[in-house]
Amino acid sequence: MQQPRSLPFSLFARTTTRDLAPDPGSATPNHNDRPITAPRPSTAHSSELAQSPTVIPPYWRHYRNASQASQTSLESTPRRSLIRLEDHTEDPTDETNKGLWARSVTIDDYIIVKGRSGIGAYVVWICRIQTLDGGPMVIRMRYSEFDDLRAKLRAAFPYAKSALPQLPPKSAIFKFSTKFLEARRVGLAYFLNCVLLNPEFAGSAVLKEVLFSHVG
């Protein structure tokens, strides 16, 4: 006798296996149908998934809300000291002000000095220093003299090399172009401000010797 075949029928979470008779015309119902229930997730796991739209790895879970986490992070992070800029130029009794004698520095203009037949031309920078106690002071310096000043300050203050900015770069090709000279002017003015507004550099004999020898 031929064994009946079984085909599974699935409807959502329930699966029913129905035995098919070898005679397709038979309408007699088969009472051997048996329901098979698919396994369901546990109640605790289902509620966890229902509350969270995504699956969170265990090592990301924190038993605190976002505001508590942020507050705790801020409290546990060591505070870094803030950088404070203070103007002590009006306070002559301040210790850090004793070496200062300049209020501001600007380089407003330059002169191109040409040699004979155009050979040996160079640029002279006109620097205007506003002093604390008197009027302005005009200093005329070449780029090579700025370089000499920086080298002498590096030798006199080897521990303060980081406080000395680099001078603008040289160029043998574009050294007389307007764009190049403007960039150099800005760089030299920045260097002078960093030096003259630093009490340690400004009060040194090295700086005064170089600058005062170019007054005029």
Backbone as JSON, one array per atom type, in Angstrom:
{
  "sequence": "MQQPRSLPFSLFARTTTRDLAPDPGSATPNHNDRPITAPRPSTAHSSELAQSPTVIPPYWRHYRNASQASQTSLESTPRRSLIRLEDHTEDPTDETNKGLWARSVTIDDYIIVKGRSGIGAYVVWICRIQTLDGGPMVIRMRYSEFDDLRAKLRAAFPYAKSALPQLPPKSAIFKFSTKFLEARRVGLAYFLNCVLLNPEFAGSAVLKEVLFSHVG",
  "N": [[0.85, -1.21, 0.0], [0.55, 2.2, -0.86], [2.32, 4.82, 0.75], [0.95, 7.72, 2.33], [1.56, 11.1, 1.24], [3.04, 14.0, 2.76], [2.54, 17.44, 3.04], [3.73, 20.59, 4.1], [1.89, 23.31, 5.47], [2.04, 26.71, 6.06], [1.0, 29.23, 8.21], [1.57, 32.23, 9.29], [2.62, 32.15, 12.57], [2.01, 29.54, 13.06], [2.23, 26.17, 12.05], [0.93, 23.68, 10.01], [0.75, 20.28, 9.35], [-0.48, 18.41, 6.78], [-1.87, 15.38, 5.83], [-1.92, 13.96, 2.67], [-4.15, 12.18, 0.74], [-3.6, 9.33, -1.42], [-5.47, 9.27, -3.4], [-6.57, 11.79, -5.32], [-9.19, 12.57, -5.67], [-10.55, 12.03, -3.42], [-12.62, 13.14, -0.84], [-12.67, 12.83, 1.78], [-12.07, 13.95, 5.0], [-8.98, 14.13, 6.67], [-8.19, 13.09, 9.8], [-5.81, 13.09, 11.0], [-4.43, 15.43, 11.06], [-2.1, 17.62, 12.55], [-1.24, 20.25, 14.68], [1.68, 22.3, 14.67], [3.48, 24.29, 16.71], [5.39, 27.18, 16.36], [8.49, 28.12, 17.91], [8.53, 30.74, 20.32], [9.92, 33.9, 21.26], [11.22, 34.63, 24.55], [9.34, 36.26, 27.19], [10.66, 38.33, 28.56], [12.77, 38.98, 26.84], [11.31, 39.77, 24.61], [9.99, 42.07, 25.54], [12.2, 43.68, 25.96], [13.19, 44.1, 23.36], [11.01, 45.41, 22.31], [11.06, 47.83, 23.63], [13.43, 48.99, 22.76], [14.55, 50.22, 19.69], [16.75, 49.27, 18.33], [19.29, 46.76, 18.48], [21.32, 46.66, 21.23], [24.66, 46.28, 22.02], [26.04, 44.47, 24.83], [28.25, 45.75, 26.03], [27.83, 48.42, 25.53], [25.85, 49.26, 27.11], [24.55, 51.33, 29.61], [23.64, 52.03, 32.87], [22.33, 54.53, 33.3], [20.91, 57.69, 32.59], [21.1, 59.95, 29.72], [21.62, 62.59, 30.51], [22.68, 62.27, 33.09], [24.95, 60.85, 32.44], [26.37, 62.7, 30.92], [26.79, 64.72, 32.81], [28.28, 63.35, 34.72], [30.53, 62.74, 33.21], [31.54, 65.29, 32.76], [32.17, 66.04, 35.35], [34.09, 64.17, 36.04], [36.13, 64.67, 34.26], [39.24, 66.26, 34.18], [39.63, 69.71, 34.77], [40.94, 72.03, 32.5], [43.3, 74.65, 32.61], [42.35, 77.94, 31.79], [43.28, 80.1, 29.1], [44.29, 83.27, 29.65], [44.24, 86.59, 28.67], [45.7, 89.54, 29.62], [45.91, 93.04, 29.99], [48.5, 94.85, 31.06], [49.75, 97.21, 30.64], [49.08, 99.7, 31.6], [49.64, 99.61, 34.24], [52.14, 100.36, 36.18], [53.27, 99.18, 38.39], [53.13, 96.49, 38.17], [54.84, 93.39, 38.08], [55.35, 91.92, 35.77], [55.39, 93.83, 33.87], [57.61, 95.39, 33.85], [59.68, 95.19, 31.98], [58.62, 96.14, 29.67], [58.4, 98.63, 27.17], [57.22, 99.45, 24.9], [54.13, 100.07, 23.23], [52.77, 99.35, 20.89], [53.44, 98.09, 17.57], [54.0, 98.81, 14.21], [54.42, 98.24, 10.71], [54.47, 100.32, 8.26], [55.36, 101.05, 5.75], [57.76, 100.71, 3.06], [61.0, 100.98, 1.5], [62.59, 100.7, -1.57], [65.83, 100.34, -2.19], [68.05, 101.02, -4.65], [70.99, 99.84, -6.17], [73.98, 100.76, -7.99], [73.48, 100.63, -11.44], [71.33, 99.02, -11.01], [72.1, 96.8, -9.62], [72.45, 94.92, -6.66], [70.25, 95.82, -5.2], [68.01, 96.49, -2.46], [65.6, 96.16, 0.23], [64.28, 98.44, 2.54], [62.69, 98.49, 5.58], [60.21, 100.4, 7.13], [59.58, 100.92, 10.34], [57.25, 101.61, 12.85], [57.16, 102.4, 16.13], [55.18, 102.65, 18.9], [55.72, 104.12, 21.89], [55.46, 103.66, 25.49], [55.85, 105.77, 27.27], [56.48, 108.0, 25.77], [56.49, 109.61, 22.55], [56.04, 108.32, 19.18], [58.46, 106.06, 17.73], [60.63, 105.75, 15.08], [61.99, 103.22, 13.17], [64.35, 101.92, 10.95], [64.95, 99.12, 9.1], [66.62, 96.43, 7.47], [65.81, 93.25, 5.94], [67.8, 91.37, 6.53], [68.76, 92.37, 8.89], [66.66, 92.01, 10.63], [66.8, 89.25, 10.7], [69.27, 88.94, 11.93], [68.7, 90.02, 14.45], [66.85, 88.16, 15.43], [68.45, 85.86, 15.58], [70.28, 86.62, 17.57], [68.58, 86.9, 19.77], [67.71, 84.27, 20.08], [70.1, 83.09, 20.88], [70.55, 84.43, 23.27], [68.32, 83.77, 24.78], [67.9, 80.78, 25.1], [66.01, 79.0, 26.15], [63.61, 80.02, 25.45], [62.91, 79.7, 22.81], [60.62, 78.89, 21.48], [58.94, 81.03, 21.73], [59.71, 82.8, 19.86], [58.71, 83.76, 16.82], [58.87, 82.45, 13.44], [60.63, 84.08, 10.79], [59.32, 85.64, 7.8], [59.59, 83.8, 4.7], [62.44, 83.72, 2.4], [63.04, 84.89, -0.99], [64.57, 84.71, -4.01], [63.64, 85.27, -6.49], [61.1, 86.54, -6.46], [61.45, 88.72, -4.82], [61.07, 91.46, -5.06], [58.5, 91.81, -5.85], [55.16, 93.06, -5.61], [53.16, 91.59, -4.24], [54.68, 89.69, -2.85], [56.23, 91.35, -1.18], [54.25, 92.5, 0.39], [53.3, 90.3, 1.85], [55.64, 89.73, 3.24], [55.91, 92.06, 4.76], [53.73, 91.86, 6.54], [54.51, 89.56, 7.95], [56.96, 90.36, 9.16], [56.06, 92.46, 10.79], [54.46, 91.04, 12.56], [56.42, 89.5, 13.84], [57.93, 91.52, 15.15], [56.0, 92.54, 16.93], [55.55, 90.3, 18.58], [58.0, 90.18, 19.83], [58.56, 92.75, 20.96], [56.38, 93.13, 22.65], [56.74, 91.29, 24.55], [57.78, 91.07, 27.78], [60.25, 90.02, 28.69], [61.91, 89.75, 26.41], [61.74, 92.4, 25.44], [62.93, 93.94, 27.42], [65.58, 93.26, 27.29], [69.11, 93.73, 26.8], [70.12, 93.01, 24.38], [68.07, 93.27, 22.44], [67.5, 96.03, 22.62], [69.92, 97.14, 21.85], [70.11, 96.42, 19.15], [67.75, 97.51, 17.96], [67.79, 100.28, 18.68], [69.98, 101.15, 17.35], [69.14, 101.55, 14.84], [67.45, 103.66, 14.64], [65.78, 106.3, 13.07]],
  "CA": [[0.0, 0.0, 0.0], [1.38, 3.41, -1.0], [2.27, 5.7, 1.91], [0.49, 9.07, 2.01], [2.56, 12.17, 1.28], [2.72, 15.11, 3.66], [3.02, 18.76, 2.63], [3.52, 21.57, 5.18], [1.21, 24.57, 5.2], [2.43, 27.65, 7.12], [0.19, 30.44, 8.35], [2.19, 33.05, 10.33], [3.45, 31.46, 13.56], [1.55, 28.16, 13.23], [2.48, 25.31, 10.9], [0.09, 22.48, 10.03], [1.12, 19.24, 8.39], [-1.7, 17.73, 6.34], [-1.62, 14.16, 5.05], [-2.69, 13.92, 1.44], [-4.48, 10.81, 0.32], [-3.11, 9.07, -2.77], [-6.54, 9.52, -4.36], [-6.87, 13.22, -5.26], [-10.63, 12.83, -5.68], [-11.14, 11.7, -2.13], [-12.99, 14.33, -0.07], [-12.76, 12.46, 3.19], [-11.07, 14.69, 5.77], [-7.99, 13.35, 7.41], [-8.19, 13.55, 11.19], [-4.45, 13.01, 11.57], [-3.78, 16.74, 11.04], [-1.57, 17.96, 13.88], [-0.63, 21.59, 14.68], [3.03, 22.45, 15.2], [3.63, 25.68, 17.12], [6.76, 27.66, 16.25], [8.99, 28.66, 19.18], [8.4, 32.18, 20.5], [10.92, 34.44, 22.19], [10.77, 34.78, 25.93], [8.64, 37.51, 27.46], [11.63, 39.35, 28.93], [13.5, 39.38, 25.64], [10.39, 40.49, 23.74], [9.77, 43.4, 26.07], [13.42, 44.46, 25.76], [13.24, 44.51, 21.97], [9.92, 46.35, 22.06], [11.43, 49.13, 24.16], [14.58, 49.52, 22.04], [14.4, 49.95, 18.26], [17.94, 48.6, 17.84], [19.92, 45.85, 19.42], [22.46, 47.32, 21.85], [25.61, 45.33, 22.6], [26.11, 44.59, 26.29], [29.3, 46.68, 26.5], [27.39, 49.79, 25.33], [24.72, 49.56, 28.0], [24.87, 52.06, 30.83], [22.44, 52.15, 33.69], [22.13, 55.92, 33.64], [20.38, 58.39, 31.43], [22.09, 60.74, 28.99], [22.01, 63.77, 31.27], [23.56, 61.84, 34.15], [26.24, 60.47, 31.84], [27.09, 63.91, 30.54], [27.21, 65.41, 34.01], [29.36, 62.58, 35.32], [31.72, 62.9, 32.38], [32.09, 66.61, 32.99], [32.74, 66.1, 36.68], [35.27, 63.32, 36.12], [37.18, 65.19, 33.39], [39.96, 67.35, 34.83], [39.5, 71.01, 34.12], [42.18, 72.63, 32.02], [43.37, 76.07, 32.89], [42.01, 78.78, 30.66], [44.28, 81.09, 28.7], [43.75, 84.6, 29.93], [45.05, 87.7, 28.19], [45.48, 90.72, 30.43], [46.68, 94.21, 29.59], [49.11, 95.49, 32.23], [50.56, 98.34, 30.21], [48.72, 100.89, 32.37], [49.96, 99.37, 35.64], [53.6, 100.35, 36.27], [53.72, 98.41, 39.54], [53.07, 95.06, 37.87], [56.18, 92.85, 37.86], [55.51, 91.46, 34.39], [55.37, 94.99, 32.98], [58.81, 96.2, 34.04], [60.53, 95.2, 30.8], [57.92, 96.7, 28.5], [58.53, 100.05, 26.89], [56.48, 99.72, 23.67], [52.7, 99.77, 23.28], [52.39, 98.71, 19.64], [54.43, 98.17, 16.48], [53.44, 98.67, 12.86], [55.3, 98.49, 9.57], [53.54, 100.98, 7.35], [55.88, 101.31, 4.41], [59.11, 100.22, 2.78], [61.71, 101.69, 0.45], [63.49, 99.86, -2.35], [67.08, 101.06, -2.45], [68.71, 100.41, -5.81], [72.41, 100.11, -6.32], [74.4, 101.22, -9.31], [73.06, 99.77, -12.56], [70.29, 98.1, -10.55], [72.68, 95.63, -8.95], [72.56, 95.06, -5.21], [69.08, 96.49, -4.63], [67.48, 95.87, -1.24], [64.4, 96.8, 0.77], [64.36, 98.96, 3.9], [61.36, 98.5, 6.18], [60.01, 101.52, 8.04], [58.81, 100.41, 11.49], [56.79, 102.67, 13.75], [56.95, 101.85, 17.47], [54.54, 103.58, 19.83], [56.25, 103.84, 23.22], [54.53, 103.87, 26.6], [56.08, 107.04, 27.96], [56.71, 109.12, 24.87], [55.87, 109.55, 21.25], [56.45, 107.2, 18.33], [59.86, 105.88, 17.36], [60.73, 105.19, 13.73], [63.18, 102.39, 13.0], [64.52, 101.44, 9.58], [65.73, 97.89, 9.13], [66.57, 95.5, 6.35], [65.44, 91.89, 6.33], [68.97, 90.71, 7.13], [68.91, 92.86, 10.27], [65.66, 91.25, 11.39], [67.35, 87.91, 10.87], [70.34, 89.06, 12.92], [68.06, 90.22, 15.75], [66.27, 86.89, 15.86], [69.55, 84.95, 15.95], [70.83, 87.06, 18.85], [67.6, 86.58, 20.82], [67.77, 82.81, 20.28], [71.31, 82.79, 21.64], [70.43, 85.0, 24.62], [67.21, 83.1, 25.47], [67.75, 79.45, 24.47], [64.84, 78.32, 26.68], [62.4, 80.7, 24.96], [62.92, 79.67, 21.34], [59.26, 78.73, 20.97], [58.26, 82.33, 21.75], [60.19, 83.58, 18.73], [58.12, 83.26, 15.56], [59.73, 82.4, 12.26], [60.54, 85.21, 9.87], [58.77, 85.24, 6.49], [60.63, 83.17, 3.88], [63.15, 84.49, 1.39], [62.8, 84.52, -2.38], [65.47, 85.44, -4.9], [62.94, 85.59, -7.74], [59.96, 87.45, -6.27], [61.73, 89.56, -3.65], [60.64, 92.83, -5.28], [57.11, 91.85, -6.3], [54.27, 93.71, -4.63], [52.5, 90.58, -3.43], [55.67, 89.11, -1.95], [56.61, 92.35, -0.18], [53.13, 92.67, 1.33], [53.33, 89.15, 2.76], [56.81, 89.9, 4.11], [55.6, 93.15, 5.7], [52.86, 91.32, 7.59], [55.28, 88.64, 8.77], [57.92, 91.11, 9.98], [55.31, 93.18, 11.82], [54.07, 90.05, 13.57], [57.62, 89.17, 14.6], [58.26, 92.63, 16.04], [55.01, 92.6, 18.01], [55.81, 89.2, 19.51], [59.23, 90.45, 20.56], [58.49, 93.97, 21.75], [55.33, 93.03, 23.66], [57.17, 90.28, 25.52], [58.63, 91.83, 28.72], [61.6, 89.47, 28.8], [62.65, 90.15, 25.22], [61.77, 93.85, 25.29], [63.84, 94.53, 28.39], [66.94, 92.75, 27.14], [70.08, 94.63, 26.18], [70.32, 92.57, 22.99], [67.05, 93.88, 21.58], [67.65, 97.49, 22.61], [71.12, 97.49, 21.08], [69.83, 96.29, 17.71], [66.72, 98.44, 17.5], [68.16, 101.68, 18.85], [71.02, 101.5, 16.38], [68.5, 101.78, 13.54], [66.47, 104.74, 14.76], [66.03, 107.38, 12.11]],
  "C": [[0.88, 1.25, 0.0], [1.18, 4.33, 0.2], [1.8, 7.08, 1.51], [1.62, 10.08, 2.11], [2.08, 13.3, 2.18], [3.33, 16.39, 3.12], [2.75, 19.75, 3.75], [2.8, 22.8, 4.66], [1.5, 25.5, 6.36], [1.54, 28.87, 7.07], [0.71, 31.21, 9.55], [2.98, 32.16, 11.28], [3.05, 30.01, 13.74], [1.77, 27.41, 11.93], [1.67, 24.04, 11.04], [0.57, 21.52, 8.96], [-0.13, 18.45, 8.04], [-1.3, 16.54, 5.47], [-2.52, 14.17, 3.82], [-2.92, 12.47, 1.04], [-3.94, 10.58, -1.08], [-4.16, 9.33, -3.83], [-6.89, 10.99, -4.31], [-8.35, 13.5, -5.24], [-11.29, 12.56, -4.36], [-11.4, 12.98, -1.37], [-13.06, 14.04, 1.4], [-11.7, 13.2, 3.97], [-10.19, 13.74, 6.53], [-7.9, 13.93, 8.8], [-6.82, 13.43, 11.82], [-3.71, 14.34, 11.49], [-3.33, 17.1, 12.44], [-0.9, 19.33, 13.81], [0.76, 21.56, 15.28], [3.23, 23.93, 15.48], [5.09, 26.08, 17.05], [7.21, 28.23, 17.57], [8.9, 30.18, 19.19], [9.49, 32.67, 21.45], [10.33, 34.61, 23.56], [10.16, 36.15, 26.14], [9.61, 38.62, 27.77], [12.37, 39.87, 27.72], [12.6, 40.17, 24.7], [10.15, 41.9, 24.23], [10.99, 44.28, 25.88], [13.53, 44.96, 24.33], [12.17, 45.53, 21.65], [10.28, 47.74, 22.53], [12.56, 49.77, 23.37], [14.45, 49.21, 20.57], [15.59, 49.23, 17.67], [18.5, 47.7, 18.91], [21.2, 46.49, 19.93], [23.4, 46.27, 22.41], [25.73, 45.52, 24.1], [27.14, 45.61, 26.75], [28.97, 48.13, 26.2], [26.33, 50.2, 26.33], [25.23, 50.27, 29.25], [23.57, 52.25, 31.6], [22.33, 53.57, 34.24], [21.63, 56.62, 32.39], [21.44, 59.31, 30.83], [22.56, 61.95, 29.8], [22.94, 63.4, 32.41], [24.92, 61.48, 33.6], [27.04, 61.71, 31.48], [27.62, 64.63, 31.77], [28.36, 64.69, 34.67], [30.64, 62.73, 34.54], [32.37, 64.25, 32.61], [32.77, 66.7, 34.34], [34.02, 65.29, 36.78], [36.41, 63.82, 35.26], [37.9, 66.32, 34.09], [39.85, 68.64, 34.05], [40.87, 71.54, 33.71], [42.14, 74.13, 32.29], [43.09, 76.87, 31.63], [43.15, 79.74, 30.36], [43.66, 82.47, 28.86], [44.73, 85.65, 29.45], [44.7, 88.94, 29.0], [46.41, 91.83, 29.96], [47.19, 94.9, 30.85], [49.93, 96.71, 31.84], [50.26, 99.6, 31.0], [49.06, 100.74, 33.84], [51.47, 99.3, 35.79], [54.12, 99.53, 37.43], [53.72, 96.91, 39.27], [54.46, 94.55, 37.49], [56.39, 92.45, 36.41], [55.61, 92.61, 33.4], [56.68, 95.77, 32.99], [59.69, 96.25, 32.8], [59.9, 95.84, 29.59], [58.17, 98.19, 28.37], [57.79, 100.44, 25.6], [55.02, 99.3, 23.84], [52.24, 99.01, 22.04], [53.48, 98.93, 18.6], [53.69, 97.99, 15.16], [54.55, 98.89, 11.83], [54.41, 99.02, 8.46], [54.06, 101.11, 5.93], [57.26, 100.68, 4.26], [59.69, 101.02, 1.62], [62.63, 100.71, -0.25], [64.71, 100.71, -2.73], [67.82, 100.33, -3.57], [70.18, 100.81, -5.86], [72.73, 100.62, -7.71], [74.05, 100.18, -10.37], [72.02, 98.74, -12.14], [70.8, 96.87, -9.86], [72.79, 95.91, -7.46], [71.4, 95.81, -4.58], [68.59, 95.74, -3.41], [66.31, 96.71, -0.74], [64.66, 97.23, 2.21], [62.94, 99.1, 4.43], [61.27, 99.61, 7.22], [59.05, 101.08, 9.14], [58.47, 101.56, 12.43], [56.42, 102.03, 15.09], [56.34, 102.93, 18.34], [54.99, 103.22, 21.24], [55.2, 104.15, 24.29], [54.65, 105.27, 27.18], [56.22, 108.24, 27.03], [55.98, 108.94, 23.56], [56.35, 108.35, 20.45], [57.95, 107.23, 18.03], [59.89, 105.2, 16.0], [62.07, 104.47, 13.59], [63.2, 101.87, 11.57], [65.45, 100.24, 9.59], [65.56, 97.11, 7.84], [66.18, 94.12, 6.86], [66.6, 91.18, 7.02], [69.18, 91.16, 8.57], [67.83, 92.27, 11.18], [66.19, 89.85, 11.69], [68.44, 87.91, 11.92], [69.76, 89.23, 14.33], [67.49, 88.91, 16.28], [67.35, 85.91, 16.3], [70.14, 85.34, 17.3], [69.88, 86.76, 20.01], [67.58, 85.08, 21.1], [68.98, 82.42, 21.11], [71.2, 83.29, 23.08], [69.35, 84.31, 25.44], [66.98, 81.72, 24.85], [66.52, 78.69, 24.95], [63.53, 78.92, 26.15], [62.35, 80.72, 23.44], [61.51, 79.57, 20.76], [58.48, 80.04, 20.95], [58.71, 83.23, 20.62], [59.59, 83.04, 17.44], [59.14, 83.27, 14.43], [59.56, 83.68, 11.44], [59.93, 84.74, 8.55], [59.89, 84.72, 5.59], [61.26, 84.13, 2.88], [62.76, 84.03, 0.0], [63.7, 85.38, -3.27], [64.77, 85.9, -6.17], [61.89, 86.67, -7.54], [60.22, 88.49, -5.18], [61.32, 91.02, -3.83], [59.2, 92.92, -5.79], [56.22, 92.4, -5.2], [53.62, 92.7, -3.7], [53.46, 89.96, -2.42], [56.05, 90.09, -0.84], [55.49, 92.58, 0.83], [53.1, 91.52, 2.33], [54.51, 89.25, 3.72], [56.56, 90.99, 5.14], [54.75, 92.65, 6.86], [53.65, 90.4, 8.52], [56.29, 89.34, 9.67], [57.23, 91.9, 11.08], [54.87, 92.24, 12.93], [55.26, 89.68, 14.44], [57.96, 90.28, 15.59], [57.28, 92.75, 17.19], [55.24, 91.51, 19.04], [57.03, 89.47, 20.37], [59.08, 91.65, 21.49], [57.41, 93.94, 22.82], [55.56, 91.88, 24.62], [58.12, 90.97, 26.5], [60.06, 91.32, 28.79], [62.46, 89.87, 27.61], [62.82, 91.67, 25.16], [62.75, 94.51, 26.24], [65.28, 94.1, 28.25], [67.83, 93.78, 26.44], [70.3, 94.28, 24.71], [69.34, 93.27, 22.07], [67.23, 95.39, 21.49], [68.85, 97.91, 21.78], [70.85, 97.44, 19.58], [68.85, 97.35, 17.24], [67.17, 99.89, 17.58], [69.26, 102.11, 17.89], [70.45, 101.78, 15.0], [67.4, 102.83, 13.62], [66.8, 105.82, 13.74], [65.03, 107.42, 10.99]]
}
